[in-house]
Amino acid sequence: MVQVNFGNFKEYDVNNRFFNPNLADGALLDIGVYAVSFARWFMTSKPNTSLTTMTPLETGVDESSGILLQNKDMEIVIISLTMRA
């Protein structure tokens, strides 16, 4: 099992790219790629199951996201992301 917690604090500003849906941002797209890449390093095969959930801000981007991945080898990854910690 791999568990990845990754977050940083971004001052909330609707004009900032971190919180702007027109710039395709939010926790998953900004820091999630790093967390998934890190977790994948420890898996023996690629995930074949994924479940996600998120907490949206009023702009529509995710303030926080949770990701659960599992592969055919029954390895599990749990990822928690946030832009507000």
Secondary structure, DSSP 4 states (H G I P E B T S, - for coil): -EEEEEE-B----TTSGGG-GGGT-SHIIIIIHHHHHHHHHT-SS-EEEEEEEEEE-TTSSEEEEEEEEEETT--EEEEEEESB-
